[in-house]
């Protein structure tokens, strides 16, 4: 029995540390640039995490929110962007659905679907 593995995403042959590092890299890049191009699977992986981080910033007090966000994001610039520009836009409106994925093309060598994930 495999615990703590998101079975619906199945990044095969990747260890837990690799998956976690990949998630953190994608989230850091997303909050720095406000949109990224990636595969559909990876976009589905980080979309709920983006919602959680925005909700953490909007609901918790500032010090606990900083600690929680810095445990996930790699750089201070990304967390600063989240606190100052991204999260205040969604204060009090809703608790999910902050991202939109738009299909762009199929990748040439493996035919994976490339999508653009961005803030709504």
C-alpha positions as CSV (number, residue, x, y, z in Angstrom):
1,X,0.0,0.0,0.0
2,X,1.5,3.3,-1.0
3,X,0.6,6.2,1.2
4,X,1.1,9.9,0.6
5,X,1.3,9.6,-3.2
6,X,-1.2,11.4,-5.4
7,X,-2.3,8.4,-7.3
8,X,-4.2,10.4,-9.9
9,X,-1.1,12.2,-11.2
10,X,1.4,9.4,-11.2
11,X,4.8,10.9,-12.0
12,X,6.3,7.5,-12.4
13,X,9.9,6.7,-11.4
14,X,10.2,9.9,-9.4
15,X,11.0,9.8,-5.7
16,X,9.1,11.8,-3.1
17,X,11.9,14.4,-2.9
18,X,11.9,14.9,-6.7
19,X,8.1,15.4,-6.8
20,X,8.3,17.8,-3.9
21,X,11.1,19.8,-5.4
22,X,9.3,19.9,-8.8
23,X,6.2,21.3,-7.1
24,X,8.1,23.9,-5.2
25,X,10.0,25.0,-8.4
26,X,6.8,25.3,-10.3
27,X,5.1,27.3,-7.6
28,X,8.0,29.6,-7.2
29,X,8.2,30.3,-10.9
30,X,4.4,30.8,-11.1
31,X,4.3,33.5,-8.4
32,X,7.4,35.2,-9.9
33,X,6.0,35.4,-13.4
34,X,2.2,35.1,-12.7
35,X,1.9,32.5,-15.5
36,X,3.9,29.6,-16.8
37,X,3.9,27.2,-19.7
38,X,4.0,23.5,-18.6
39,X,2.5,20.2,-19.2
40,X,-1.2,19.5,-18.4
41,X,-0.3,17.0,-15.6
42,X,2.0,19.5,-13.8
43,X,-0.6,22.3,-14.1
44,X,-3.2,20.0,-12.5
45,X,-0.6,19.3,-9.8
46,X,0.0,22.9,-8.8
47,X,-3.5,24.4,-9.3
48,X,-4.8,23.3,-5.8
49,X,-1.6,24.3,-4.2
50,X,-1.9,27.9,-5.6
51,X,-5.4,28.1,-4.1
52,X,-4.1,27.0,-0.7
53,X,-1.3,29.5,-0.6
54,X,-3.5,32.4,-1.5
55,X,-6.0,31.3,1.1
56,X,-3.2,31.0,3.7
57,X,-2.0,34.5,3.0
58,X,-5.5,36.0,3.2
59,X,-6.7,34.1,6.3
60,X,-3.8,33.7,8.8
61,X,-2.0,36.4,10.7
62,X,1.1,37.7,8.9
63,X,3.9,35.8,10.8
64,X,2.2,32.4,10.5
65,X,1.4,33.0,6.9
66,X,5.1,34.0,6.2
67,X,6.3,30.7,7.8
68,X,3.8,28.6,5.9
69,X,4.5,30.2,2.6
70,X,8.3,30.1,3.0
71,X,8.1,26.3,3.7
72,X,6.7,25.9,0.2
73,X,8.3,28.6,-2.0
74,X,12.1,28.8,-2.6
75,X,12.8,32.5,-2.9
76,X,11.9,35.6,-0.9
77,X,11.0,37.4,-4.2
78,X,8.3,34.9,-5.0
79,X,6.8,35.2,-1.5
80,X,7.0,39.0,-1.6
81,X,5.1,38.9,-4.9
82,X,2.5,36.7,-3.4
83,X,2.0,38.8,-0.3
84,X,2.1,42.2,-2.0
85,X,0.5,41.8,-5.4
86,X,-1.3,38.4,-5.8
87,X,-3.2,37.7,-2.6
88,X,-4.7,41.1,-2.0
89,X,-6.5,40.9,-5.3
90,X,-8.5,37.9,-4.0
91,X,-9.1,39.1,-0.5
92,X,-12.6,38.0,0.7
93,X,-14.0,37.1,-2.8
94,X,-13.7,33.4,-3.1
95,X,-11.6,30.5,-1.8
96,X,-10.7,28.7,-5.0
97,X,-10.6,29.0,-8.7
98,X,-7.8,31.5,-8.9
99,X,-6.1,29.9,-12.0
100,X,-7.0,29.3,-15.6
101,X,-5.4,26.7,-17.8
102,X,-5.4,27.2,-21.6
103,X,-4.2,24.5,-24.0
104,X,-1.4,25.8,-26.3
105,X,-0.1,23.0,-28.4
106,X,1.2,19.4,-28.4
107,X,4.9,18.9,-27.6
108,X,6.7,17.5,-30.6
109,X,8.8,14.7,-29.3
110,X,6.3,13.0,-26.9
111,X,3.0,14.6,-27.9
112,X,2.3,15.9,-24.4
113,X,-0.3,18.7,-24.0
114,X,1.4,22.0,-23.2
115,X,-0.8,24.5,-21.3
116,X,-0.5,28.0,-20.0
117,X,-1.5,28.3,-16.4
118,X,-2.3,31.9,-15.2
119,X,-4.2,33.9,-12.6
120,X,-7.7,34.8,-13.4
